Amino acid sequence: MPFSLAFTEHAGRVVVLHRGEWNLSEATDAATGARVARMPAADGDSPAWSDHFHGALHPSPAGTRVASDGWVWHPLGRPVVWNLDRWLTEGERAWSGDIGWAGLPACAYHWDRPLVWLDEDRLVLAGLGDDERELLPGARVFDGRGRAEALPRPLVHRYAGQARRRREGPLPGTS
């Protein structure tokens, strides 16, 4: 699993985003070392991420959202997105409301995958399919604006590269 570390700017200061524990992300002021924000520590506070192992952290270009490419127990690769601006402004209490948390599509045994923001609302996940053994070259573009109920937002676009079909029927991850 990659080291969870990213930098962003918030309220005129450089903030370090990092994994404090396997399932908790924290934000620290880079100049002073003071904690800016932390996810609530108790598992019961938000079952949406309590079993989530955080991976690489990807702040959006303007720093309003962040994506974590991690996994949940099965294991399933499960990138998640939340409202970074609200979290850094309100701290732990932001998680009691609509933090804009959304889980993107899971992929069995596949995490630490290429992920990049196109803009503040859209991000790209590498690969077509929902199982590492059948993953095909390509990329999917998702709406990264989260909702309180943590349901994935609609798929915006899908791009496939040159690939051989491994079995009859539709390509994995296509409708």
C-alpha positions as CSV (number, residue, x, y, z in Angstrom):
1,M,0.0,0.0,0.0
2,P,1.4,3.4,-0.9
3,F,2.3,5.9,1.7
4,S,-0.6,8.3,2.2
5,L,0.9,11.8,1.9
6,A,-0.1,14.9,-0.1
7,F,0.3,18.6,0.2
8,T,-2.4,21.3,-0.3
9,E,-2.9,24.9,0.5
10,H,-5.8,26.0,2.7
11,A,-6.6,29.3,4.4
12,G,-3.2,30.7,3.4
13,R,-1.1,27.9,4.8
14,V,0.5,24.7,3.5
15,V,-1.2,21.6,4.9
16,V,0.1,18.0,4.9
17,L,-2.5,15.3,4.3
18,H,-1.5,11.9,5.7
19,R,-2.7,8.7,7.1
20,G,-2.6,8.8,10.9
21,E,-3.9,5.2,11.3
22,W,-4.7,2.6,8.8
23,N,-8.3,3.9,8.5
24,L,-7.9,7.6,9.5
25,S,-6.6,10.5,7.5
26,E,-5.2,13.6,9.2
27,A,-4.2,17.1,8.1
28,T,-1.3,18.9,9.7
29,D,0.0,22.5,9.3
30,A,3.4,22.1,7.5
31,A,5.0,25.1,9.2
32,T,3.9,24.4,12.8
33,G,3.1,20.7,13.0
34,A,-0.3,21.6,14.6
35,R,-3.2,19.3,13.7
36,V,-5.7,21.0,11.3
37,A,-8.2,18.2,11.0
38,R,-8.7,14.5,11.6
39,M,-11.3,12.0,10.8
40,P,-13.3,10.9,13.8
41,A,-11.4,8.1,15.6
42,A,-14.3,5.9,16.7
43,D,-15.4,3.3,14.2
44,G,-19.0,3.7,15.1
45,D,-19.0,7.4,14.2
46,S,-19.1,6.7,10.5
47,P,-19.4,3.2,9.1
48,A,-18.8,4.6,5.6
49,W,-15.0,4.5,6.1
50,S,-14.4,2.6,9.3
51,D,-13.1,-0.4,7.4
52,H,-11.3,1.6,4.7
53,F,-7.5,1.2,4.4
54,H,-6.4,4.6,3.0
55,G,-3.9,4.6,0.2
56,A,-2.5,7.4,-1.9
57,L,-4.1,10.7,-1.4
58,H,-5.0,12.9,-4.4
59,P,-6.1,16.5,-3.8
60,S,-8.2,18.0,-6.6
61,P,-6.4,20.8,-8.6
62,A,-7.9,23.7,-6.5
63,G,-7.9,21.7,-3.2
64,T,-11.6,21.5,-2.7
65,R,-11.8,17.7,-2.7
66,V,-9.5,14.7,-2.1
67,A,-9.5,11.1,-3.3
68,S,-8.0,8.3,-1.4
69,D,-7.1,5.2,-3.4
70,G,-7.3,2.5,-0.8
71,W,-9.2,-0.8,-0.1
72,V,-11.8,-2.3,2.1
73,W,-11.8,-5.8,3.6
74,H,-12.5,-8.6,1.1
75,P,-10.1,-7.1,-0.3
76,L,-11.6,-4.7,-2.7
77,G,-9.8,-1.7,-4.1
78,R,-12.2,1.2,-3.2
79,P,-11.3,4.8,-4.0
80,V,-13.2,7.3,-2.0
81,V,-13.7,11.1,-2.4
82,W,-14.6,13.7,0.2
83,N,-14.9,17.5,0.5
84,L,-11.4,18.6,1.5
85,D,-12.3,22.3,1.9
86,R,-15.1,21.5,4.4
87,W,-13.0,19.0,6.3
88,L,-10.1,21.4,6.7
89,T,-12.4,24.2,7.8
90,E,-14.7,22.3,10.2
91,G,-12.4,19.4,11.3
92,E,-14.0,16.3,12.9
93,R,-17.5,17.9,13.1
94,A,-17.6,18.1,9.3
95,W,-18.1,14.3,9.3
96,S,-21.4,14.5,11.2
97,G,-23.0,16.3,8.2
98,D,-22.7,16.0,4.5
99,I,-18.9,15.9,3.9
100,G,-19.5,14.9,0.3
101,W,-18.1,11.4,0.9
102,A,-18.5,9.1,-2.1
103,G,-17.2,5.6,-2.8
104,L,-16.2,5.0,-6.4
105,P,-16.6,1.6,-8.0
106,A,-14.7,-1.2,-6.3
107,C,-12.3,-3.6,-8.0
108,A,-11.5,-7.0,-6.5
109,Y,-7.8,-7.2,-5.4
110,H,-6.9,-4.0,-7.2
111,W,-5.8,-0.8,-5.4
112,D,-3.0,1.7,-5.8
113,R,-4.2,2.2,-9.3
114,P,-3.6,5.3,-11.5
115,L,-6.1,8.0,-10.5
116,V,-6.0,11.7,-11.6
117,W,-8.3,14.7,-11.4
118,L,-9.4,16.3,-14.7
119,D,-10.8,19.3,-12.9
120,E,-12.6,20.0,-9.6
121,D,-15.6,17.7,-10.5
122,R,-14.2,14.9,-12.6
123,L,-11.6,12.2,-11.9
124,V,-10.2,9.4,-14.0
125,L,-9.7,5.8,-12.8
126,A,-7.5,3.5,-14.8
127,G,-8.8,0.1,-16.0
128,L,-12.1,-1.3,-17.2
129,G,-13.6,-4.0,-15.1
130,D,-14.3,-4.9,-11.5
131,D,-11.8,-7.7,-10.9
132,E,-8.0,-7.4,-11.2
133,R,-7.8,-10.7,-13.1
134,E,-10.1,-9.5,-15.9
135,L,-9.1,-5.8,-15.9
136,L,-8.8,-4.4,-19.4
137,P,-6.7,-1.4,-20.5
138,G,-8.7,1.8,-20.5
139,A,-10.0,4.6,-18.3
140,R,-13.3,5.7,-16.7
141,V,-14.2,9.3,-15.9
142,F,-16.4,9.8,-12.9
143,D,-18.2,12.7,-11.3
144,G,-16.3,13.2,-8.1
145,R,-18.9,15.3,-6.3
146,G,-19.9,13.2,-3.3
147,R,-23.3,12.7,-1.6
148,A,-24.0,12.1,2.0
149,E,-25.3,8.6,1.4
150,A,-22.0,7.6,-0.1
151,L,-23.4,6.2,-3.4
152,P,-21.2,6.4,-6.5
153,R,-21.9,9.2,-8.8
154,P,-22.6,8.4,-12.5
155,L,-20.0,7.3,-14.9
156,V,-19.3,10.2,-17.2
157,H,-17.1,8.6,-19.9
158,R,-15.3,5.3,-20.6
159,Y,-12.2,4.9,-22.9
160,A,-10.9,1.5,-24.0
161,G,-7.5,0.8,-25.4
162,Q,-6.4,-2.1,-27.6
163,A,-7.3,-5.2,-25.7
164,R,-8.2,-8.8,-26.5
165,R,-11.5,-10.2,-25.3
166,R,-10.8,-12.8,-22.7
167,R,-14.3,-14.3,-22.7
168,E,-17.5,-14.1,-24.6
169,G,-20.0,-11.5,-23.5
170,P,-19.7,-7.8,-22.7
171,L,-16.5,-6.3,-21.5
172,P,-16.1,-6.0,-17.7
173,G,-17.2,-2.7,-16.4
174,T,-19.4,-1.9,-19.4
175,S,-23.2,-1.8,-19.5
